[in-house]
Amino acid sequence: MAIFRAQEVKQLSDTELLEQEQKLSLELLQERGKVSAGGATENPGRIREVKRTIARIKTEKNARRNA
């Protein structure tokens, strides 16, 4: 799954934003599941980046809704 920057998020359509948010949320759930089961993730910084990307997507969705 790709990590999007703010400019990339702004270029996505509403349906793409929703789709990407769902995919990233699922990925975050899987990564957290690995950690809680006692395993180690392949890339520990990935959880942080996924959370930030989800926040960017939610921020853009909120800005579009209020505009």
C-alpha angles and dihedrals in degrees: 000000000000125000111227127210122216095265092050092050091052090056095056122097122240093259092048090051092053092046094049092046091054093048093048092046090054091048091050090050091051093048092049089048091056091051095046091050088059097257128125124241120236091235115023093193091058093081091056093048093048091051091050093049091050088051091051091052093048091048092052092047090051092048091052092048092052096043 
